[in-house]
Amino acid sequence: LGAAAPSPAADEFVVIVHPSVAGANIRRPDLAALFLKTATRWGDKSPAVPVDQSGTSEVRKAFCDSVLKMPLAAALQYWQKQMFGSSPVRPPAVKGSDAEVLAFVETTEGAVGYVSKATSLPAGVRALAVID
């Protein structure tokens, strides 16, 4: 009874990182900051390289709701404003499938992404627990 129950949306995806990323978990607000690029480095000061799924992906919708705490449409709007603001910021790279995200994270130091819960993870990536 004492354990915090994960939100239902958290069950729909797994956050994955390149093996160069230290630690076994990440706080939800810190993960959101990496994907909104308000933070660009890991705790050890190495560069963080977030990668998103397609804007039509169910797993991205779940990630936006659970981690960014905004609907996908609001996240897309956020990036429109960031790209065309006074100090333009590029959004994370976007990949079209779980397999493409896995390949990107596996080959990119500092990378962080997310895949659907059912995806089996290759040896070149590891899951990162999201904590509140």
N, CA, C and O atoms as a DFTB+ gen file, in Angstrom:
528 C
 N C O
     1  1       0.810      -1.210       0.000
     2  2       0.000       0.000       0.000
     3  2       0.844       1.261       0.000
     4  3       0.415       2.286      -0.529
     5  1       2.035       1.208       0.582
     6  2       2.867       2.393       0.698
     7  2       3.567       2.807      -0.594
     8  3       4.020       3.946      -0.706
     9  1       3.662       1.911      -1.566
    10  2       4.385       2.235      -2.803
    11  2       3.544       3.131      -3.699
    12  3       2.332       2.948      -3.819
    13  1       4.196       4.096      -4.323
    14  2       3.498       4.984      -5.258
    15  2       3.186       4.205      -6.529
    16  3       4.047       3.519      -7.079
    17  1       1.971       4.317      -6.976
    18  2       1.572       3.617      -8.203
    19  2       2.008       4.442      -9.403
    20  3       1.799       5.655      -9.421
    21  1       2.612       3.807     -10.408
    22  2       2.976       4.565     -11.609
    23  2       1.708       5.020     -12.337
    24  3       0.668       4.368     -12.250
    25  1       1.803       6.131     -13.047
    26  2       0.636       6.590     -13.797
    27  2       0.378       5.607     -14.929
    28  3       1.319       4.981     -15.416
    29  1      -0.878       5.450     -15.363
    30  2      -1.177       4.494     -16.432
    31  2      -0.363       4.761     -17.704
    32  3       0.074       3.820     -18.367
    33  1      -0.160       6.030     -18.043
    34  2       0.588       6.356     -19.258
    35  2       2.038       5.862     -19.174
    36  3       2.644       5.524     -20.191
    37  1       2.588       5.822     -17.952
    38  2       3.980       5.390     -17.776
    39  2       4.161       3.941     -18.217
    40  3       5.271       3.530     -18.554
    41  1       3.096       3.176     -18.219
    42  2       3.180       1.776     -18.612
    43  2       3.250       1.596     -20.129
    44  3       3.482       0.484     -20.601
    45  1       3.057       2.645     -20.883
    46  2       2.982       2.527     -22.336
    47  2       4.326       2.718     -23.044
    48  3       4.421       2.502     -24.252
    49  1       5.358       3.118     -22.309
    50  2       6.667       3.329     -22.932
    51  2       7.778       3.020     -21.945
    52  3       7.562       2.960     -20.735
    53  1       8.983       2.824     -22.496
    54  2      10.194       2.622     -21.698
    55  2      11.192       3.679     -22.147
    56  3      11.421       3.857     -23.343
    57  1      11.785       4.377     -21.188
    58  2      12.831       5.357     -21.504
    59  2      14.135       4.585     -21.625
    60  3      14.477       3.785     -20.754
    61  1      14.864       4.828     -22.715
    62  2      16.126       4.129     -22.961
    63  2      17.258       5.137     -23.130
    64  3      17.050       6.267     -23.574
    65  1      18.458       4.698     -22.766
    66  2      19.638       5.555     -22.890
    67  2      20.811       4.761     -23.453
    68  3      20.845       3.531     -23.399
    69  1      21.765       5.503     -23.992
    70  2      23.045       4.937     -24.430
    71  2      23.792       4.490     -23.173
    72  3      23.645       5.119     -22.125
    73  1      24.582       3.432     -23.249
    74  2      25.317       2.957     -22.062
    75  2      26.252       3.999     -21.439
    76  3      26.642       3.848     -20.281
    77  1      26.620       5.053     -22.178
    78  2      27.498       6.093     -21.636
    79  2      26.797       6.955     -20.585
    80  3      27.459       7.676     -19.839
    81  1      25.477       6.888     -20.521
    82  2      24.717       7.698     -19.567
    83  2      24.755       7.014     -18.197
    84  3      24.399       5.843     -18.062
    85  1      25.191       7.768     -17.188
    86  2      25.298       7.215     -15.830
    87  2      23.938       7.203     -15.139
    88  3      23.051       7.987     -15.476
    89  1      23.788       6.311     -14.178
    90  2      22.587       6.282     -13.352
    91  2      21.564       5.266     -13.816
    92  3      21.600       4.791     -14.951
    93  1      20.649       4.942     -12.911
    94  2      19.628       3.932     -13.186
    95  2      18.237       4.537     -13.292
    96  3      17.304       3.880     -13.754
    97  1      18.092       5.804     -12.860
    98  2      16.776       6.429     -12.943
    99  2      16.907       7.927     -13.180
   100  3      17.991       8.499     -13.074
   101  1      15.779       8.546     -13.503
   102  2      15.739       9.983     -13.750
   103  2      14.402      10.508     -13.244
   104  3      13.369       9.855     -13.387
   105  1      14.437      11.677     -12.661
   106  2      13.201      12.315     -12.208
   107  2      12.418      12.799     -13.428
   108  3      12.992      13.304     -14.392
   109  1      11.114      12.636     -13.364
   110  2      10.239      13.028     -14.474
   111  2      10.482      14.479     -14.920
   112  3      10.589      14.720     -16.123
   113  1      10.575      15.458     -13.999
   114  2      10.828      16.841     -14.448
   115  2      12.181      17.015     -15.147
   116  3      12.306      17.827     -16.064
   117  1      13.189      16.256     -14.714
   118  2      14.510      16.342     -15.351
   119  2      14.464      15.765     -16.767
   120  3      15.092      16.297     -17.682
   121  1      13.717      14.676     -16.938
   122  2      13.554      14.083     -18.267
   123  2      12.817      15.051     -19.181
   124  3      13.196      15.222     -20.340
   125  1      11.769      15.683     -18.670
   126  2      11.026      16.671     -19.459
   127  2      11.942      17.812     -19.888
   128  3      11.873      18.265     -21.031
   129  1      12.797      18.280     -18.983
   130  2      13.715      19.382     -19.304
   131  2      14.662      19.008     -20.442
   132  3      14.995      19.852     -21.274
   133  1      15.099      17.742     -20.482
   134  2      15.976      17.302     -21.577
   135  2      15.225      17.327     -22.909
   136  3      15.768      17.767     -23.923
   137  1      13.975      16.852     -22.905
   138  2      13.208      16.794     -24.151
   139  2      12.686      18.156     -24.587
   140  3      12.405      18.356     -25.768
   141  1      12.550      19.107     -23.647
   142  2      12.151      20.474     -24.008
   143  2      13.383      21.351     -24.226
   144  3      13.274      22.526     -24.574
   145  1      14.549      20.756     -24.016
   146  2      15.857      21.403     -24.183
   147  2      16.034      22.644     -23.303
   148  3      16.742      23.582     -23.670
   149  1      15.377      22.633     -22.134
   150  2      15.669      23.657     -21.133
   151  2      16.881      23.197     -20.317
   152  3      17.495      23.992     -19.606
   153  1      17.219      21.913     -20.426
   154  2      18.465      21.348     -19.902
   155  2      19.102      20.597     -21.072
   156  3      18.402      19.936     -21.841
   157  1      20.409      20.694     -21.207
   158  2      21.084      20.066     -22.354
   159  2      22.197      19.113     -21.940
   160  3      22.894      18.560     -22.790
   161  1      22.365      18.920     -20.625
   162  2      23.448      18.070     -20.146
   163  2      22.937      17.127     -19.060
   164  3      21.979      17.416     -18.343
   165  1      23.624      15.979     -18.974
   166  2      23.359      15.026     -17.907
   167  2      23.993      15.550     -16.626
   168  3      24.705      16.553     -16.656
   169  1      23.747      14.893     -15.516
   170  2      24.301      15.301     -14.218
   171  2      25.818      15.362     -14.192
   172  3      26.390      16.148     -13.437
   173  1      26.485      14.536     -15.013
   174  2      27.957      14.547     -15.061
   175  2      28.490      15.589     -16.055
   176  3      29.683      15.607     -16.360
   177  1      27.611      16.443     -16.550
   178  2      27.941      17.544     -17.483
   179  2      28.174      17.098     -18.926
   180  3      28.525      17.923     -19.770
   181  1      27.987      15.821     -19.224
   182  2      28.125      15.369     -20.615
   183  2      26.856      15.757     -21.384
   184  3      25.783      15.854     -20.789
   185  1      26.968      15.981     -22.706
   186  2      25.805      16.409     -23.490
   187  2      24.706      15.337     -23.538
   188  3      24.973      14.146     -23.697
   189  1      23.483      15.801     -23.399
   190  2      22.315      14.917     -23.526
   191  2      21.770      15.073     -24.948
   192  3      21.673      16.189     -25.458
   193  1      21.419      13.965     -25.580
   194  2      20.928      13.975     -26.956
   195  2      19.564      13.269     -27.004
   196  3      19.495      12.061     -27.232
   197  1      18.472      14.036     -26.787
   198  2      17.152      13.412     -26.821
   199  2      16.701      13.095     -28.244
   200  3      17.078      13.785     -29.191
   201  1      15.893      12.048     -28.384
   202  2      15.320      11.673     -29.671
   203  2      13.846      11.339     -29.451
   204  3      13.497      10.533     -28.588
   205  1      12.987      11.979     -30.253
   206  2      11.542      11.794     -30.161
   207  2      11.051      10.782     -31.178
   208  3      11.745      10.449     -32.139
   209  1       9.841      10.301     -30.944
   210  2       9.141       9.471     -31.928
   211  2       8.318      10.407     -32.823
   212  3       8.191      11.597     -32.537
   213  1       7.776       9.869     -33.880
   214  2       6.950      10.613     -34.826
   215  2       5.761      11.271     -34.134
   216  3       5.246      10.753     -33.142
   217  1       5.332      12.403     -34.657
   218  2       4.176      13.117     -34.123
   219  2       2.871      12.357     -34.263
   220  3       1.869      12.741     -33.659
   221  1       2.859      11.278     -35.052
   222  2       1.653      10.464     -35.206
   223  2       1.693       9.211     -34.332
   224  3       0.758       8.411     -34.343
   225  1       2.767       9.046     -33.584
   226  2       2.991       7.841     -32.790
   227  2       2.199       7.851     -31.478
   228  3       2.168       8.858     -30.772
   229  1       1.565       6.729     -31.163
   230  2       0.850       6.588     -29.887
   231  2       1.817       6.676     -28.710
   232  3       1.476       7.235     -27.667
   233  1       3.017       6.131     -28.871
   234  2       3.982       6.160     -27.777
   235  2       4.430       7.595     -27.497
   236  3       4.698       7.937     -26.346
   237  1       4.516       8.438     -28.528
   238  2       4.865       9.848     -28.278
   239  2       3.740      10.563     -27.553
   240  3       3.992      11.389     -26.676
   241  1       2.496      10.253     -27.912
   242  2       1.356      10.858     -27.201
   243  2       1.424      10.504     -25.719
   244  3       1.241      11.368     -24.862
   245  1       1.686       9.236     -25.419
   246  2       1.785       8.792     -24.024
   247  2       2.944       9.486     -23.313
   248  3       2.807       9.902     -22.162
   249  1       4.090       9.614     -23.996
   250  2       5.262      10.266     -23.417
   251  2       4.957      11.740     -23.113
   252  3       5.289      12.233     -22.035
   253  1       4.337      12.428     -24.047
   254  2       3.997      13.844     -23.835
   255  2       3.074      14.009     -22.630
   256  3       3.298      14.873     -21.782
   257  1       2.044      13.182     -22.563
   258  2       1.098      13.268     -21.449
   259  2       1.777      12.979     -20.108
   260  3       1.586      13.707     -19.133
   261  1       2.562      11.919     -20.075
   262  2       3.144      11.443     -18.817
   263  2       4.361      12.243     -18.368
   264  3       4.486      12.566     -17.187
   265  1       5.259      12.565     -19.298
   266  2       6.531      13.203     -18.933
   267  2       6.491      14.714     -19.128
   268  3       6.861      15.464     -18.225
   269  1       6.047      15.163     -20.289
   270  2       6.031      16.606     -20.554
   271  2       4.841      17.291     -19.891
   272  3       4.814      18.513     -19.746
   273  1       3.861      16.489     -19.492
   274  2       2.641      16.993     -18.851
   275  2       1.882      17.953     -19.766
   276  3       1.324      18.955     -19.318
   277  1       1.874      17.620     -21.064
   278  2       1.113      18.399     -22.041
   279  2       0.695      17.472     -23.173
   280  3       1.373      16.483     -23.454
   281  1      -0.424      17.791     -23.824
   282  2      -0.811      16.971     -24.979
   283  2       0.192      17.148     -26.120
   284  3       0.916      18.141     -26.178
   285  1       0.220      16.178     -27.014
   286  2       1.143      16.216     -28.146
   287  2       1.016      17.512     -28.935
   288  3       2.031      18.094     -29.317
   289  1      -0.203      17.976     -29.189
   290  2      -0.398      19.216     -29.957
   291  2       0.304      20.395     -29.282
   292  3       0.889      21.239     -29.961
   293  1       0.249      20.458     -27.961
   294  2       0.914      21.543     -27.226
   295  2       2.434      21.419     -27.337
   296  3       3.138      22.424     -27.434
   297  1       2.934      20.187     -27.323
   298  2       4.380      19.981     -27.466
   299  2       4.839      20.422     -28.854
   300  3       5.880      21.066     -28.987
   301  1       4.075      20.083     -29.878
   302  2       4.425      20.500     -31.243
   303  2       4.391      22.020     -31.368
   304  3       5.239      22.612     -32.037
   305  1       3.412      22.650     -30.724
   306  2       3.314      24.118     -30.727
   307  2       4.520      24.740     -30.010
   308  3       5.076      25.741     -30.461
   309  1       4.908      24.135     -28.901
   310  2       6.075      24.593     -28.146
   311  2       7.285      24.660     -29.080
   312  3       8.018      25.649     -29.083
   313  1       7.491      23.598     -29.876
   314  2       8.658      23.562     -30.754
   315  2       8.556      24.558     -31.895
   316  3       9.576      25.080     -32.346
   317  1       7.353      24.833     -32.372
   318  2       7.197      25.872     -33.401
   319  2       7.682      27.213     -32.849
   320  3       8.391      27.955     -33.529
   321  1       7.295      27.511     -31.619
   322  2       7.704      28.785     -30.993
   323  2       9.211      28.813     -30.757
   324  3       9.852      29.842     -30.969
   325  1       9.787      27.676     -30.314
   326  2      11.225      27.628     -30.022
   327  2      12.064      27.806     -31.289
   328  3      13.095      28.477     -31.262
   329  1      11.626      27.213     -32.383
   330  2      12.407      27.267     -33.621
   331  2      12.396      28.661     -34.251
   332  3      13.343      29.046     -34.937
   333  1      11.325      29.406     -34.014
   334  2      11.210      30.703     -34.676
   335  2      11.280      31.872     -33.707
   336  3      10.909      32.992     -34.057
   337  1      11.753      31.618     -32.492
   338  2      11.891      32.682     -31.498
   339  2      13.153      33.498     -31.724
   340  3      13.859      33.309     -32.714
   341  1      13.428      34.406     -30.797
   342  2      14.596      35.285     -30.937
   343  2      15.916      34.512     -30.797
   344  3      16.928      34.902     -31.379
   345  1      15.905      33.424     -30.031
   346  2      17.077      32.550     -29.917
   347  2      16.633      31.143     -30.311
   348  3      16.313      30.326     -29.448
   349  1      16.614      30.858     -31.623
   350  2      16.053      29.579     -32.086
   351  2      16.719      28.355     -31.462
   352  3      17.941      28.288     -31.332
   353  1      15.888      27.396     -31.082
   354  2      16.345      26.126     -30.530
   355  2      15.740      25.028     -31.386
   356  3      14.536      25.027     -31.646
   357  1      16.565      24.102     -31.821
   358  2      16.075      22.989     -32.642
   359  2      15.472      21.916     -31.756
   360  3      16.012      21.621     -30.690
   361  1      14.359      21.326     -32.179
   362  2      13.761      20.241     -31.404
   363  2      14.622      18.986     -31.478
   364  3      15.526      18.896     -32.308
   365  1      14.340      18.017     -30.606
   366  2      15.069      16.748     -30.694
   367  2      14.874      16.105     -32.063
   368  3      13.877      16.359     -32.738
   369  1      15.823      15.280     -32.465
   370  2      15.671      14.501     -33.693
   371  2      14.401      13.663     -33.556
   372  3      14.013      13.286     -32.450
   373  1      13.765      13.378     -34.679
   374  2      12.554      12.557     -34.679
   375  2      12.810      11.310     -35.511
   376  3      13.306      11.395     -36.634
   377  1      12.473      10.160     -34.958
   378  2      12.607       8.888     -35.661
   379  2      11.220       8.290     -35.852
   380  3      10.317       8.533     -35.052
   381  1      11.056       7.512     -36.908
   382  2       9.745       7.022     -37.301
   383  2       9.265       5.739     -36.663
   384  3       8.125       5.330     -36.883
   385  1      10.121       5.086     -35.868
   386  2       9.710       3.804     -35.287
   387  2      10.551       3.490     -34.059
   388  3      11.587       4.112     -33.820
   389  1      10.085       2.511     -33.282
   390  2      10.866       2.049     -32.136
   391  2      12.244       1.580     -32.595
   392  3      13.245       1.879     -31.944
   393  1      12.306       0.847     -33.711
   394  2      13.581       0.321     -34.214
   395  2      14.550       1.457     -34.547
   396  3      15.745       1.349     -34.269
   397  1      14.050       2.544     -35.139
   398  2      14.915       3.677     -35.479
   399  2      15.412       4.386     -34.219
   400  3      16.562       4.821     -34.164
   401  1      14.552       4.501     -33.212
   402  2      14.966       5.110     -31.941
   403  2      16.030       4.238     -31.281
   404  3      17.038       4.750     -30.795
   405  1      15.812       2.930     -31.262
   406  2      16.805       2.010     -30.687
   407  2      18.156       2.173     -31.380
   408  3      19.188       2.263     -30.713
   409  1      18.157       2.211     -32.708
   410  2      19.408       2.332     -33.473
   411  2      20.104       3.658     -33.163
   412  3      21.326       3.695     -33.019
   413  1      19.339       4.743     -33.060
   414  2      19.911       6.060     -32.767
   415  2      20.540       6.062     -31.382
   416  3      21.684       6.485     -31.215
   417  1      19.793       5.588     -30.387
   418  2      20.288       5.599     -29.009
   419  2      21.513       4.696     -28.867
   420  3      22.462       5.035     -28.160
   421  1      21.487       3.554     -29.538
   422  2      22.592       2.599     -29.459
   423  2      23.895       3.175     -30.013
   424  3      24.976       2.809     -29.551
   425  1      23.803       4.067     -30.994
   426  2      24.999       4.574     -31.677
   427  2      25.347       6.019     -31.334
   428  3      26.274       6.578     -31.920
   429  1      24.618       6.644     -30.390
   430  2      24.843       8.056     -30.084
   431  2      25.134       8.239     -28.598
   432  3      24.254       8.030     -27.763
   433  1      26.364       8.626     -28.264
   434  2      26.715       8.854     -26.855
   435  2      25.824       9.930     -26.267
   436  3      25.581      10.962     -26.892
   437  1      25.336       9.680     -25.051
   438  2      24.489      10.652     -24.356
   439  2      23.034      10.625     -24.787
   440  3      22.229      11.413     -24.291
   441  1      22.679       9.724     -25.711
   442  2      21.312       9.697     -26.243
   443  2      20.299       9.178     -25.234
   444  3      20.595       8.317     -24.406
   445  1      19.089       9.734     -25.331
   446  2      17.945       9.293     -24.535
   447  2      16.724       9.310     -25.438
   448  3      16.496      10.270     -26.173
   449  1      15.946       8.247     -25.377
   450  2      14.726       8.157     -26.169
   451  2      13.706       7.329     -25.430
   452  3      13.872       7.024     -24.249
   453  1      12.648       6.964     -26.131
   454  2      11.624       6.120     -25.524
   455  2      11.035       5.240     -26.608
   456  3      10.953       5.628     -27.773
   457  1      10.632       4.059     -26.207
   458  2      10.041       3.083     -27.124
   459  2       8.826       2.475     -26.439
   460  3       8.656       2.603     -25.226
   461  1       7.990       1.821     -27.216
   462  2       6.811       1.194     -26.622
   463  2       7.245       0.098     -25.656
   464  3       8.293      -0.525     -25.826
   465  1       6.430      -0.119     -24.656
   466  2       6.725      -1.059     -23.572
   467  2       7.039      -2.469     -24.092
   468  3       7.855      -3.183     -23.508
   469  1       6.389      -2.860     -25.187
   470  2       6.542      -4.223     -25.712
   471  2       7.864      -4.442     -26.463
   472  3       8.198      -5.576     -26.804
   473  1       8.610      -3.371     -26.720
   474  2       9.850      -3.470     -27.493
   475  2      10.931      -4.191     -26.694
   476  3      11.171      -3.862     -25.532
   477  1      11.584      -5.178     -27.318
   478  2      12.699      -5.830     -26.617
   479  2      13.953      -4.990     -26.854
   480  3      14.219      -4.550     -27.973
   481  1      14.708      -4.780     -25.796
   482  2      15.867      -3.897     -25.852
   483  2      17.135      -4.681     -26.189
   484  3      17.424      -5.700     -25.563
   485  1      17.892      -4.201     -27.184
   486  2      19.167      -4.855     -27.514
   487  2      20.215      -4.541     -26.441
   488  3      20.002      -3.670     -25.597
   489  1      21.326      -5.240     -26.475
   490  2      22.384      -5.064     -25.483
   491  2      22.978      -3.650     -25.508
   492  3      23.528      -3.206     -24.500
   493  1      22.880      -2.941     -26.627
   494  2      23.511      -1.626     -26.764
   495  2      22.741      -0.459     -26.177
   496  3      23.170       0.686     -26.315
   497  1      21.606      -0.718     -25.523
   498  2      20.841       0.339     -24.841
   499  2      20.418      -0.211     -23.485
   500  3      20.443      -1.420     -23.255
   501  1      20.033       0.689     -22.597
   502  2      19.473       0.205     -21.337
   503  2      18.296       1.079     -20.922
   504  3      18.209       2.252     -21.284
   505  1      17.406       0.483     -20.163
   506  2      16.220       1.199     -19.682
   507  2      16.619       2.113     -18.517
   508  3      17.515       1.797     -17.734
   509  1      15.939       3.235     -18.429
   510  2      16.129       4.188     -17.349
   511  2      14.788       4.318     -16.654
   512  3      13.791       4.647     -17.297
   513  1      14.742       4.071     -15.366
   514  2      13.483       4.183     -14.622
   515  2      13.119       5.661     -14.445
   516  3      13.973       6.478     -14.099
   517  1      11.859       5.996     -14.681
   518  2      11.369       7.357     -14.498
   519  2      10.710       7.410     -13.122
   520  3       9.797       6.637     -12.830
   521  1      11.184       8.329     -12.282
   522  2      10.644       8.449     -10.937
   523  2      10.028       9.834     -10.741
   524  3      10.437      10.812     -11.368
   525  1       9.047       9.888      -9.866
   526  2       8.401      11.178      -9.577
   527  2       9.069      11.806      -8.377
   528  3       8.685      12.898      -7.957
